[in-house]
Amino acid sequence: MIHHGAVDGVTGSCHQLFADRDNSILIDCGLFQGAETSPGGRGHNSLAIEFDISSVRALVVTHMHIDHVGRIPYLIAAGFRGPIYCSEPSAELLPPVLEDALKIGISRDAALIEKFLGYVKKQLRPLAYNRWQPVVAQAGGRLDIRLQRAGHILGSAYVECELREQKRRIIFSGDLGAPNTPLLYAPKAPRGCDELVIESTYGDRLHQNRKERVRILQNAIEGALKDRGSVLIPAFSIGRTQELLYKLEGIIHRQANRNRKNNPWRGLPVIVDSPLASRFTEVYRRLRPYWDAEARRLLRRGRHPLSFEQLITVDDHEAHLRVLAELAHSQRPAIVIAASGMCSGGRIVNYLKAMLEEERHNVLFVGYQARGTPGRDIQAYGPKNGYVDIEGERYRIRAGVETISGYSAHADRDDLLGFVRRMRKRPQIIRVVHGDAQAKLALQRRMEAEGLAGRVVVPAGPVAHDSV
């Protein structure tokens, strides 16, 4: 096994598993973000595939976040023409994700983009959950995979890999979700494995409970109503945006139905200012059969958690500029959800430039902020009346800054430990990846203290390991 990403941080996920010396598969092929760099030492904006892909027979994708799929166009450009396996919902999400990534990072040439998407669609192999699929069938090197629900975003999966001749099972967690994530079934632990590669994004901390998350979110909105300002929520277009809409619909439904005069909740706009998020929200609506039981019950009651009355979507750039100007200069409170989730690009940057220096506005973080991103700096220095540099300009942070860890789509420390504890057959070895150094070390120590595996290791860089 070789780790080509997500070993020195939380981005660039890419792991290579060998069935034998000449045949392997990749689990994810993601983009590096923020201050994180590739294991080869090149910058985060160096997107070329730095490793030999001659043995790679297939790519298995755990979910559609850019730090797990963003380098797929470069993999194809390097000559990869094998199958791309993912869950059925993920197969619907991948083309628009890559189309956006291509437009932002490579080219706006429509013909070139269409060519890449043509390859992707041709190579896509959607899989149902909980069914074995052969991916390498060479003599002495047969490898089968099976996808299981990971509860991170719609379509997310962890991957069970069975090396048939060696009678060895290896599991890649991808990104595991937290319990009670809106719309999603919680991940169920597998029966067991010989080796586990597990993420550790929140391996050193616990999320707030569900009621506390809702309380903080509601309080932030009430503050905006009182101060007549906006609540800016940087959010990933896939997963986080839809989960937030689900929760906001519930809060607004309860508050707006209270019979009080001049109820401010009834006219409060919830603005999704991201063409990509709007597009994915529509895909989420089409994928209702994959929603969890609670979400489907709301639909039967006539509620529409992803298309409620006060929801406004902003698509074209001119409309974005009009909304931005109105919210920045008027006294109209609003909730704005915009990408990118780490404030490293996208329309949220324009809102931050216009509003960070005014006390009546608030920035609410609901997801992980990687080192070197503006989001991490605002999160760290905002409560200290500090500043942040955005696109070469310095902004004093006078807006309120809050963080709700429980809205992260990632499992926290106890969820990660529970995933292993519930296995009937404990792993011989656990490899802890996809986390800052402190988080990985903390999770490693807890797993060792509980005896959850024969060995718990933290890989470093693109080094081959003797898992096969």
C-alpha positions in Angstrom: 0.0 0.0 0.0 1.2 3.5 -0.8 -0.4 6.7 0.5 -0.2 9.5 -2.1 -2.2 12.1 -0.1 -4.0 12.9 3.1 -1.0 11.9 5.1 0.3 15.4 6.1 -3.2 16.9 6.5 -6.8 16.5 5.5 -6.7 17.0 1.8 -5.4 15.3 -1.3 -6.8 11.9 -0.4 -5.3 9.2 -2.6 -4.2 5.6 -1.6 -2.9 2.8 -3.8 -3.6 -0.8 -2.9 -1.7 -3.5 -4.7 -3.3 -6.9 -5.5 0.2 -8.0 -6.6 3.3 -6.4 -7.9 1.8 -5.5 -11.3 -1.9 -4.7 -10.4 -3.3 -2.1 -8.1 -6.3 0.2 -7.5 -6.6 3.8 -6.3 -8.9 4.7 -3.5 -9.8 8.4 -4.3 -7.7 10.9 -6.2 -8.2 14.3 -4.4 -7.0 17.8 -4.6 -4.6 19.4 -2.1 -5.9 22.6 -0.5 -4.7 25.4 1.7 -1.1 25.1 3.0 -1.1 21.3 2.5 1.2 19.9 -0.2 1.6 16.7 -2.1 3.8 13.9 -0.5 6.3 14.6 -3.3 6.9 18.1 -1.8 5.2 20.1 -4.5 2.8 22.9 -3.8 -0.9 22.4 -3.2 -1.6 24.0 -6.6 0.6 21.5 -8.4 -2.0 19.1 -9.7 0.0 16.7 -11.9 0.0 13.0 -11.0 3.4 12.4 -9.4 3.4 8.6 -9.3 3.5 5.7 -11.7 0.0 4.7 -12.7 1.0 1.8 -15.0 -0.3 -0.8 -12.5 -3.5 1.0 -11.7 -6.5 -1.0 -13.0 -9.3 0.9 -11.4 -10.2 4.0 -9.3 -12.6 3.6 -6.4 -14.2 6.9 -5.2 -15.5 7.2 -1.6 -17.4 10.5 -2.1 -17.6 13.6 -4.2 -15.8 16.3 -2.2 -13.0 17.9 -4.2 -10.3 16.8 -1.8 -11.2 13.2 -2.8 -11.9 13.6 -6.5 -10.3 16.9 -7.7 -7.3 15.3 -9.4 -9.3 12.8 -11.5 -9.0 15.0 -14.6 -5.2 14.9 -14.2 -5.4 11.1 -13.7 -7.2 10.9 -17.0 -4.7 13.3 -18.7 -1.9 11.0 -17.4 -3.5 8.2 -19.4 -5.8 6.3 -17.0 -8.7 4.7 -18.9 -9.8 2.1 -16.3 -13.2 2.0 -14.6 -14.2 4.5 -12.0 -16.3 2.8 -9.3 -18.5 4.7 -6.9 -22.0 4.5 -5.4 -25.1 5.2 -7.5 -25.8 8.6 -6.0 -22.1 9.6 -6.3 -22.2 8.7 -10.0 -24.9 11.4 -10.5 -22.8 14.0 -8.5 -19.4 13.3 -10.0 -19.8 14.9 -13.5 -21.0 18.3 -12.2 -18.3 18.3 -9.5 -15.6 17.8 -12.1 -17.1 20.2 -14.5 -16.9 22.9 -11.9 -13.3 21.9 -10.9 -12.2 22.0 -14.6 -13.7 25.5 -15.1 -12.0 26.8 -12.0 -8.7 25.1 -12.1 -7.9 24.2 -15.8 -9.9 25.9 -18.5 -13.2 27.4 -19.6 -12.8 25.8 -23.0 -16.1 24.1 -23.4 -14.8 21.6 -25.9 -11.9 20.5 -23.6 -14.3 20.2 -20.6 -16.7 18.2 -22.6 -13.9 15.9 -23.7 -12.8 15.2 -20.1 -16.4 14.7 -19.0 -16.9 12.3 -21.9 -14.1 10.1 -20.5 -15.4 10.3 -17.0 -19.0 9.3 -18.0 -17.6 6.4 -20.1 -15.4 5.1 -17.3 -18.0 5.5 -14.5 -19.3 2.2 -13.0 -22.0 2.9 -10.4 -22.3 0.3 -7.7 -25.1 -0.6 -5.3 -24.2 -0.7 -1.6 -23.3 -4.0 0.0 -22.5 -5.9 -3.2 -19.1 -7.4 -4.0 -17.6 -6.3 -7.3 -14.4 -7.8 -8.9 -12.0 -5.1 -9.9 -8.7 -7.1 -10.4 -9.0 -10.6 -11.7 -5.4 -11.6 -12.5 -3.9 -15.0 -11.6 -2.6 -14.7 -8.1 -3.9 -11.2 -7.6 -7.7 -11.2 -7.4 -9.2 -8.1 -5.7 -12.9 -7.5 -5.0 -14.5 -4.4 -3.4 -17.7 -3.7 -1.6 -19.2 -0.2 -0.8 -20.9 0.5 2.5 -22.7 3.7 3.6 -20.4 6.1 5.3 -22.9 8.8 6.3 -20.7 11.7 5.3 -22.6 13.1 2.3 -25.2 11.6 0.0 -23.6 8.7 -1.8 -20.5 8.5 0.5 -19.1 5.1 1.1 -16.3 3.3 2.9 -14.6 0.6 0.9 -14.1 -3.1 1.8 -11.3 -4.6 -0.2 -10.9 -8.4 -0.3 -7.6 -9.9 -1.5 -8.9 -13.3 -2.3 -5.7 -15.4 -2.7 -4.3 -13.9 0.5 -7.6 -14.1 2.4 -7.0 -10.6 3.6 -9.6 -7.8 4.0 -8.6 -4.1 4.0 -11.0 -1.3 4.7 -10.6 2.4 3.6 -12.9 4.6 5.7 -13.0 7.5 3.3 -14.7 10.2 5.4 -17.0 8.8 8.0 -20.1 10.8 9.0 -21.5 11.7 12.4 -24.7 10.2 13.7 -27.9 12.2 13.2 -26.6 13.8 10.1 -29.6 15.2 8.2 -30.9 13.1 5.2 -28.3 10.4 5.8 -28.2 7.0 7.3 -25.6 6.7 10.0 -22.6 4.5 9.1 -22.7 0.9 10.4 -19.4 -0.7 11.4 -18.3 -3.7 9.3 -18.0 -7.2 10.8 -14.2 -6.7 10.8 -11.0 -6.6 8.8 -7.3 -7.3 8.8 -6.3 -3.8 8.1 -8.1 -0.4 8.4 -7.1 2.9 6.9 -9.1 5.5 8.9 -9.6 9.2 8.7 -8.9 11.4 11.8 -10.1 14.9 10.9 -11.7 15.2 14.4 -9.7 12.5 16.1 -8.8 14.8 19.0 -12.2 16.4 19.8 -15.9 15.9 20.3 -18.8 17.5 18.5 -21.6 19.4 20.3 -24.7 17.3 20.7 -27.7 17.8 18.3 -29.7 20.1 20.5 -26.7 22.2 21.3 -26.0 22.6 17.5 -29.5 23.7 16.8 -29.5 26.1 19.7 -26.2 27.8 18.5 -27.5 28.0 15.0 -30.8 29.5 16.1 -29.0 32.0 18.4 -26.8 33.2 15.6 -29.9 33.8 13.4 -31.6 35.6 16.3 -28.6 37.8 16.7 -28.8 38.7 13.0 -32.4 39.6 13.3 -31.6 41.8 16.3 -28.6 43.5 14.7 -30.2 43.7 11.3 -27.1 42.0 9.8 -26.3 38.9 7.8 -25.2 35.5 9.0 -22.5 34.3 6.5 -22.0 30.6 6.4 -19.1 29.3 4.3 -20.2 25.8 3.2 -19.2 23.1 0.7 -21.6 22.9 -2.2 -22.2 19.1 -1.6 -23.5 17.8 1.6 -23.0 20.7 4.0 -25.3 23.1 2.1 -28.1 20.6 2.0 -27.7 19.6 5.6 -27.9 23.3 6.6 -31.0 23.8 4.5 -32.6 20.9 6.2 -31.9 22.3 9.7 -32.8 25.8 8.8 -36.1 24.7 7.4 -36.9 23.0 10.7 -35.9 26.1 12.8 -37.8 28.5 10.6 -40.9 26.2 10.5 -41.1 26.2 14.3 -40.3 29.9 14.8 -42.4 31.3 11.9 -45.5 29.4 13.1 -45.5 31.1 16.5 -48.4 33.5 16.6 -46.7 36.8 17.5 -47.1 40.1 15.9 -44.5 41.1 13.3 -42.8 37.8 13.6 -39.3 38.4 11.9 -38.8 34.8 11.1 -41.6 34.8 8.5 -39.8 37.0 6.1 -36.2 36.0 6.8 -34.5 35.0 3.5 -32.2 32.0 3.3 -29.9 32.7 0.3 -27.9 30.0 -1.4 -25.5 32.0 -3.4 -23.6 29.3 -5.3 -24.6 27.9 -8.7 -22.9 24.7 -7.9 -24.7 24.3 -4.6 -28.0 25.0 -6.3 -27.3 22.4 -8.8 -26.4 19.8 -6.2 -29.4 20.7 -4.1 -31.5 19.8 -7.2 -29.7 16.5 -7.5 -30.3 15.8 -3.8 -34.0 16.3 -4.4 -33.9 13.8 -7.3 -32.1 11.3 -5.0 -34.9 11.2 -2.4 -35.0 7.4 -2.4 -31.6 7.5 -0.7 -32.7 9.9 2.0 -33.1 8.5 5.5 -36.4 7.6 7.1 -36.7 10.9 9.1 -36.3 13.0 5.9 -38.9 10.9 4.0 -41.4 11.3 6.9 -41.1 15.1 6.6 -41.9 14.8 2.9 -45.0 12.7 3.7 -46.1 15.5 6.1 -46.0 18.1 3.3 -42.7 19.6 4.4 -40.0 20.4 1.8 -36.6 20.7 3.6 -34.7 21.5 0.5 -37.2 23.7 -1.3 -39.0 25.8 1.3 -40.8 29.1 0.7 -38.1 31.4 2.1 -35.2 29.8 0.2 -33.7 32.0 -2.5 -31.1 30.7 -4.9 -28.7 33.0 -6.7 -27.1 31.7 -9.9 -25.7 34.3 -12.3 -23.0 36.8 -11.4 -25.1 39.9 -11.9 -27.7 38.7 -9.4 -24.9 37.8 -7.0 -23.6 41.4 -7.1 -27.1 42.8 -6.6 -27.7 40.6 -3.5 -24.3 41.4 -2.1 -24.8 45.2 -2.5 -28.2 45.1 -0.9 -27.2 43.1 2.1 -24.0 45.1 2.6 -25.7 48.4 2.6 -29.2 47.8 3.8 -30.5 46.9 7.2 -32.1 43.7 6.0 -31.1 40.6 8.0 -30.5 37.4 6.0 -28.8 34.0 6.1 -26.3 33.5 3.3 -24.8 30.1 2.4 -22.0 30.3 -0.1 -18.9 28.3 -1.2 -16.1 27.7 -0.7 -16.3 26.0 2.6 -12.8 27.1 3.7 -13.2 30.7 2.2 -10.4 30.0 -0.2 -12.4 31.0 -3.3 -15.9 31.4 -4.6 -18.6 33.9 -3.8 -18.2 33.8 0.0 -15.0 35.8 -0.5 -16.9 38.7 -1.9 -19.3 38.6 1.1 -16.4 38.5 3.5 -14.7 41.5 1.9 -17.9 43.5 2.1 -19.0 42.5 5.6 -16.1 41.4 7.8 -15.4 44.9 9.0 -18.9 45.5 10.2 -20.0 44.4 13.7 -23.6 43.8 12.8 -22.7 40.8 10.6 -21.7 37.3 11.7 -19.6 34.5 10.2 -20.6 31.1 11.2 -18.3 28.1 10.5 -19.9 24.7 10.3 -17.0 22.7 8.8 -13.3 22.0 9.2 -10.9 24.8 8.2 -7.6 23.5 6.9 -4.2 25.1 7.7 -3.4 28.0 5.4 -6.9 28.9 4.4 -8.6 32.2 5.1 -11.3 30.3 7.0 -8.8 29.0 9.5 -7.4 32.5 10.0 -10.9 34.1 10.5 -11.8 31.3 12.9 -8.6 31.7 14.9 -8.1 35.5 14.9 -11.7 36.8 14.6 -12.5 36.3 18.3 -9.2 38.2 19.1 -10.2 41.3 17.0 -7.5 40.3 14.6 -7.3 40.5 10.8 -7.2 38.3 7.8 -5.5 38.6 4.4 -7.9 37.9 1.5 -6.7 38.1 -2.1 -3.8 40.4 -1.1 -5.8 42.8 1.0 -6.0 43.0 4.8 -9.3 43.1 6.6 -10.0 43.8 10.2 -12.4 41.2 11.6 -15.1 43.1 13.4 -18.0 40.8 12.5 -18.9 38.1 15.0 -17.3 34.7 14.5 -18.7 31.5 15.8 -18.1 27.8 15.1 -20.5 24.9 15.4 -18.4 21.7 15.3 -21.4 19.4 15.4 -22.4 20.4 11.9 -19.3 18.9 10.5 -20.0 16.0 8.2 -17.1 14.2 9.8 -17.3 11.7 12.7 -15.7 13.0 15.9 -13.3 11.1 18.1 -15.8 8.9 19.8 -17.6 8.1 16.5 -14.2 7.0 15.0 -13.4 4.9 18.0 -16.9 3.4 18.0 -16.5 2.4 14.3 -13.6 0.1 15.4 -15.1 -1.0 18.8 -18.1 -2.4 17.0 -16.1 -4.7 14.8 -16.3 -8.3 15.8 -12.9 -9.0 14.2 -10.5 -6.2 15.2 -7.8 -5.2 12.7 -4.3 -6.4 12.9 -3.2 -2.9 11.9 -4.8 0.5 11.8 -3.3 3.3 9.7 -4.4 6.8 10.8 -4.6 9.3 7.9 -6.5 12.4 6.9 -5.9 14.7 9.9 -3.6 17.3 11.4 -0.7 15.9 13.3 -2.3 16.5 16.7 -5.5 14.8 15.7 -3.8 11.8 14.3 -1.6 11.4 17.3 -4.5 11.7 19.8 -6.5 9.1 17.9 -3.6 6.8 17.7 -3.0 7.0 21.4 -6.6 6.3 22.3 -6.7 3.3 20.0 -3.5 1.9 21.4 -4.8 2.5 25.0 -8.0 0.6 24.2 -6.1 -2.2 22.3 -8.3 -1.8 19.2 -5.6 -3.2 16.9 -2.4 -5.1 17.0 -0.6 -2.0 15.7 -1.8 1.6 15.2 0.5 3.6 12.9 0.6 7.1 11.4 2.0 6.9 7.9 4.2 9.6 6.6 4.6 10.4 2.9 4.5 8.2 -0.2 6.1 5.2 1.4 5.2 1.7 0.5 3.8 -0.4 3.3 3.8 -4.2 3.7 0.0 -4.6 3.8 0.1 -7.1 1.0 
